[in-house]
Amino acid sequence: MKYLLAMHMNPDVWAGLSDQDKDEVMTGHGEFIRRIRESGEMISTQALGGPAESAVVRVAGGVPAVTDGPFAESKEFLAGFYLVECASRERACEVAAMIPDAKIEGLGIEVRPVVFFADAEAESEFAG
């Protein structure tokens, strides 16, 4: 089963960390990626730009309207994700606990099952 491990960022929490703690989180991602590649559970990962760089598109009456900023006003925002293939929800939670951000008080990793998957190479896959 595929799982999205969503990393949420709180800028106030991040700003309160020492440079050493920030470096440990950032370098820890390299080690985490190595470990889940070796286990065969890694599918992909992406880091996302901040909310100030985002836009929301809504279509009303066939006309798109673009608004600068995040979809929802919130202190926390989606900073990135890992897409993994794990044998169970329990294993996906174990993998999520290995992500360095999970050790930082005020941050966390959301574990969500993927119920539909398609990419440029693979056929659509429905999970159920």
Secondary structure, 3 states (H helix, E strand, C coil): CEEEEEEEECHHHHHCCCHHHHHHHHHHHHHHHHHHHHHCCEEEEEECCCHHHCEEEEEECCEEEEEECCCCCCCCEEEEEEEEECCCHHHHHHHHHCCHHHHCCCCEEEEEECCEECCCCCCCEECC
